[in-house]
Amino acid sequence: MPTLYLCATPIGNLGDVSERLAEVLRSVDVVYAEDTRRTSTLLRFVDSDRPIRSYFVGNESYRAAELVERLIDGEDVALVTDAGTPAVADPGVSAVAAAAEAGATVTVIPGPSAVTAALALSGFGGDRFVFEGFLPRRGDERRLRASEIARDTRPVVLFCSPRRVVDDLALIAEAAGGDRRVCVCRELTKQYEEVWRGSIAEAIHHWTQKPPRGEFTVVIEGGRTDAEVSLEQAIERARLLVEEGASKSDAARQVAKETSFSKGPIYDALL
């Protein structure tokens, strides 16, 4: 059967290329890549002369159909993104679904992950954690996600662009408090890798004074148990649910189930 290979690529250091990844990139019929220029560097590194086709958010819908046609014709295809694993906070979901539906074999070439690397470096524990990817840029969904992160008792991993990392940290501080511990990982595995640890408030000060550069992976320590949530935080959570479309009664009832507070005071505050 023709095979679609989901290839996890290095997150910064080409020395992390595995022998299996190199072998696949040399043997497939075509490589689909999020950024053809970056992937050209990778292919030269592994001595591959395979043709490259672009596959990014803007053309994913029709490239997925093209990719499947190649599989149907009997070609083996590799799918790579700029760094990390396709279909995990990166393009590729549509290709996996379409290839599977067409009856092709879909397999993965595992490799480096900024998520697990940052989680290990944080020291917050990784038995249970949440990966949130990038936060929404604006709107009520952004505030709701911050509220959910603040209430979660598990470590939460975020991706942040250098232009938004301070704003994202400030948003989390509003919801969780500035004293929550955080581990900010910058340029993981690259020459200027940096791992910074402290409170969210200290992180905001640090990265305001030092202009952020490079790619950021942020790990936020798990929060307090629901019993320790303040009434003010519970009311804010209910207000966010109302903004999302819930009735005041339903929002108060849901938050009451999530916390140690009864529905009454939450509902009264909403009124």
C-alpha positions in Angstrom: 0.0 0.0 0.0 1.2 3.6 -0.6 2.2 5.3 2.6 1.8 8.8 4.0 4.7 9.5 6.4 4.0 12.1 9.1 7.6 13.3 9.7 8.5 15.1 12.9 11.4 17.4 12.1 13.9 19.1 14.4 12.7 22.1 16.4 15.9 24.0 15.8 18.9 21.7 15.8 19.5 19.6 12.7 21.7 17.3 14.8 18.4 15.9 16.1 17.6 14.3 12.7 17.1 10.5 13.2 18.5 7.9 10.8 14.9 6.8 10.2 13.8 10.3 9.3 16.7 10.7 6.9 16.0 7.3 5.3 12.3 8.2 4.7 13.1 11.6 3.2 15.5 10.0 0.8 13.1 7.2 -0.3 9.7 8.8 -0.7 8.5 10.0 -4.1 7.6 13.5 -2.9 7.8 15.7 0.2 5.0 18.1 1.1 6.3 20.9 3.3 4.9 23.9 5.3 7.9 26.0 4.2 9.7 24.7 1.1 12.8 26.9 1.8 13.3 25.5 5.3 12.6 22.0 4.1 15.2 22.4 1.3 17.8 22.9 4.0 16.7 19.8 5.8 16.7 17.7 2.6 20.2 18.9 1.7 21.3 17.9 5.3 20.1 14.4 4.8 21.3 14.2 1.2 17.8 13.9 -0.3 17.0 15.0 -3.8 13.2 14.4 -3.5 10.8 17.0 -5.1 9.1 19.4 -2.7 5.5 20.7 -2.8 4.2 23.4 -0.5 1.6 22.5 2.1 0.5 25.3 4.5 -2.6 26.7 6.0 -3.5 28.8 3.0 -3.4 25.9 0.5 -4.1 22.9 2.8 -7.6 22.3 1.5 -6.7 21.6 -2.1 -3.1 20.3 -1.5 -4.7 17.5 0.6 -6.7 16.4 -2.4 -3.5 16.5 -4.6 -1.6 14.6 -2.0 -4.2 11.8 -1.9 -4.2 11.6 -5.6 -0.5 10.8 -5.5 -1.1 8.1 -2.9 -3.8 6.6 -5.1 -1.3 6.5 -7.9 1.0 4.5 -5.8 3.4 7.1 -4.6 4.8 7.3 -1.1 4.5 10.8 0.4 6.3 12.5 3.3 4.6 15.4 5.1 6.7 17.8 7.2 6.1 21.1 8.9 8.6 23.8 9.9 9.4 22.1 13.2 7.8 19.4 15.2 5.0 17.0 14.2 2.5 17.6 11.4 -1.1 17.9 12.5 -0.1 19.0 16.1 -0.6 22.8 16.1 0.6 22.6 12.5 -1.0 21.8 9.1 -1.7 18.2 8.3 -5.0 17.2 9.9 -6.8 17.2 6.5 -4.1 15.2 4.9 -4.3 12.5 7.6 -8.1 12.3 7.3 -8.1 12.2 3.5 -5.3 9.6 3.3 -7.0 7.3 5.8 -10.3 7.6 4.0 -8.6 6.7 0.7 -7.3 3.5 2.2 -3.6 4.5 2.2 -1.3 3.6 5.1 -0.6 6.5 7.4 2.4 6.2 9.8 4.5 8.6 11.9 8.2 9.2 12.1 8.4 10.5 15.7 10.9 13.1 16.7 11.6 16.2 18.7 8.8 18.1 20.4 8.9 21.5 21.9 5.9 20.6 24.1 7.5 17.6 25.9 11.0 19.3 25.9 9.6 22.4 27.7 7.5 20.3 30.0 10.5 18.3 31.1 12.6 21.5 31.6 9.8 23.1 33.7 10.1 20.8 36.7 6.3 21.0 37.1 5.7 17.3 36.4 4.4 15.7 33.3 2.2 12.8 34.5 -0.8 14.9 33.4 -0.7 18.1 31.4 -2.6 20.2 28.9 -1.4 21.5 25.6 -3.2 24.7 24.6 -1.2 25.6 21.5 -1.5 29.3 20.6 -4.0 31.4 22.4 -6.7 33.2 20.4 -5.5 36.7 19.4 -8.6 38.5 20.5 -12.3 38.3 21.6 -14.1 36.5 24.3 -12.6 33.1 23.4 -9.2 34.5 24.4 -10.4 35.5 27.9 -12.3 32.2 28.3 -9.2 30.2 27.5 -7.2 32.2 30.0 -9.9 31.5 32.7 -9.8 27.8 31.9 -6.0 27.8 32.2 -6.1 29.5 35.5 -8.5 26.9 37.0 -6.6 23.9 35.6 -4.6 22.0 38.2 -2.3 20.4 35.6 0.7 22.2 34.0 -0.4 24.0 30.8 1.9 24.3 27.8 1.5 27.3 25.4 3.2 28.3 22.2 3.8 32.1 22.0 5.2 34.3 19.2 7.8 36.9 20.3 5.3 39.7 19.5 2.6 38.3 21.8 4.4 36.5 24.6 4.2 39.4 27.0 0.5 40.0 26.2 -0.3 36.3 26.7 1.5 36.3 30.0 -0.4 39.4 31.1 -3.7 37.8 30.2 -2.8 34.7 32.2 -1.8 36.8 35.2 -5.2 38.6 35.2 -6.9 35.2 35.4 -4.5 33.2 37.5 -2.6 35.8 39.5 0.9 37.1 39.0 2.4 34.7 41.6 1.7 31.6 39.6 5.0 29.9 38.6 6.0 29.7 34.9 8.8 28.3 32.8 9.6 30.3 29.7 11.6 28.4 27.1 13.0 30.3 24.2 14.7 28.9 21.0 14.8 25.3 22.3 17.7 23.2 21.0 19.1 26.2 19.1 22.4 28.0 19.8 20.8 30.7 21.9 18.5 28.4 23.9 17.2 30.0 27.1 15.2 28.6 29.9 13.7 31.2 32.3 11.9 30.3 35.6 10.0 32.5 38.0 6.5 33.9 38.6 4.3 35.2 35.8 4.7 38.8 37.2 8.5 38.4 37.1 8.3 37.0 33.6 6.3 39.9 32.3 8.8 42.3 33.8 11.8 40.3 32.5 10.5 40.1 28.9 9.3 43.7 28.9 12.8 44.8 29.7 14.4 42.3 27.3 12.7 42.5 23.9 11.5 38.9 23.1 13.2 37.2 20.1 12.7 33.7 18.7 10.1 31.1 19.3 8.6 30.7 22.8 7.2 27.6 24.6 5.7 28.5 27.9 4.7 26.1 30.7 2.4 27.4 33.4 2.3 25.6 36.7 -1.0 23.9 37.6 -3.4 25.9 39.7 -5.0 25.5 43.0 -7.8 23.0 43.6 -11.4 24.1 42.9 -11.9 24.4 46.7 -9.4 27.2 46.8 -11.0 29.3 44.0 -12.2 32.6 45.3 -15.8 33.8 44.9 -14.7 36.6 42.6 -12.9 34.1 40.3 -16.0 31.9 40.2 -18.2 34.9 39.3 -15.8 35.9 36.5 -15.9 32.4 35.2 -19.7 32.5 35.1 -19.6 35.9 33.3 -17.4 34.5 30.6 -19.9 31.6 30.1 -22.7 34.1 29.8 -20.7 36.0 27.2 -20.3 32.7 25.3 -24.1 32.3 25.2 -25.1 30.5 28.4 -28.0 31.8 30.4 -27.2 33.4 33.8 -28.9 30.5 35.5 -27.0 27.8 33.6 -23.7 29.6 34.0 -24.2 29.9 37.7 -25.2 26.2 38.0 -22.2 25.0 36.0 -19.7 27.1 38.0 -21.3 25.9 41.2 -20.6 22.3 40.1 -16.9 23.2 39.4 -16.3 25.0 42.7 -17.1 24.8 46.3 -19.7 27.7 46.0 -23.4 27.4 45.8 -25.4 28.7 42.8 -27.1 31.5 44.7 -24.3 34.0 45.3 -22.9 33.5 41.8 -26.4 34.0 40.2 -27.0 37.1 42.3 -23.7 38.6 41.2 -24.6 38.0 37.5 -28.0 39.7 38.0 
